[in-house]
């Protein structure tokens, strides 16, 4: 996000816990959105990009386990599960479904904050490394420049966000919807134009791309040798 604050989604049907966490995380310089059930959460996920989701397991309607499974099939956002059940088998179940961490109620907000920071820091490490090679192209994220064949071409902020995500997950296919959320670009045509421009910057032959490829019917993928 442009203000460099991370955006967190809290999903919990308990008003007290939801409000407590929202206030605490806001005080610690995070942007916070909330939802009281799975339906509200999915509606927000359609239009907003989140850096992490804090998700209660025991909710009316769709529970946190099922929502975790559904979210992880659609996007690559870290999830911390909250639950009153602290048994090992429940922790294992959540992690098997793709959750990134697990904390049992009651918990100290400070502990949750540390877990949030650890996950976000881990996911942001790719941005700390300035230079990356994609074939013959050298991508400098800090200077926002791609060097290819002794020519330097600038990348904009939206292109940088997409490259950070794809460089962190080479071989992963991203749908246009996912790329839209990452880049902040909403129109499919504009997303296709952005990908075309990226190819012109990192590919020797942009019309026959070797690294930033189209997966028909699915989206785009970045391969790194």
Rosetta blueprint (number, residue, H / E / L):
1 X L
2 X L
3 X L
4 X L
5 X L
6 X L
7 X E
8 X E
9 X E
10 X E
11 X E
12 X L
13 X L
14 X L
15 X H
16 X H
17 X H
18 X H
19 X H
20 X H
21 X H
22 X H
23 X H
24 X H
25 X H
26 X H
27 X H
28 X L
29 X L
30 X L
31 X E
32 X E
33 X E
34 X E
35 X E
36 X L
37 X L
38 X H
39 X H
40 X H
41 X H
42 X H
43 X H
44 X H
45 X H
46 X H
47 X H
48 X L
49 X L
50 X L
51 X L
52 X E
53 X E
54 X E
55 X E
56 X E
57 X L
58 X L
59 X L
60 X L
61 X L
62 X L
63 X L
64 X H
65 X H
66 X H
67 X H
68 X H
69 X H
70 X H
71 X H
72 X H
73 X H
74 X H
75 X L
76 X L
77 X L
78 X E
79 X E
80 X E
81 X E
82 X E
83 X E
84 X L
85 X L
86 X L
87 X L
88 X H
89 X H
90 X H
91 X H
92 X H
93 X H
94 X H
95 X H
96 X H
97 X L
98 X L
99 X L
100 X L
101 X E
102 X E
103 X E
104 X E
105 X L
106 X L
107 X L
108 X L
109 X H
110 X H
111 X H
112 X H
113 X H
114 X H
115 X H
116 X H
117 X H
118 X H
119 X H
120 X H
121 X H
122 X H
123 X H
124 X H
125 X H
126 X H
127 X H
128 X H
129 X L
130 X L
131 X E
132 X E
133 X E
134 X E
135 X L
136 X L
137 X E
138 X E
139 X E
140 X E
141 X L
142 X L
143 X L
144 X L
145 X E
146 X E
147 X E
148 X E
149 X L
150 X L
151 X E
152 X E
153 X E
154 X E
155 X L
156 X L
157 X H
158 X H
159 X H
160 X H
161 X H
162 X H
163 X H
164 X H
165 X H
166 X H
167 X H
168 X H
169 X L
170 X L
171 X L
172 X L
173 X E
174 X E
175 X L
176 X H
177 X H
178 X H
179 X H
180 X H
181 X H
182 X H
183 X H
184 X L
185 X L
186 X L
187 X L
188 X H
189 X H
190 X H
191 X H
192 X H
193 X H
194 X H
195 X H
196 X H
197 X H
198 X H
199 X H
200 X H
201 X H
202 X H
203 X L
204 X L
205 X L
206 X H
207 X H
208 X H
209 X L
210 X L
211 X L
212 X E
213 X E
214 X E
215 X E
216 X L
217 X L
218 X L
219 X E
220 X E
221 X E
222 X E
223 X L
224 X L
225 X L
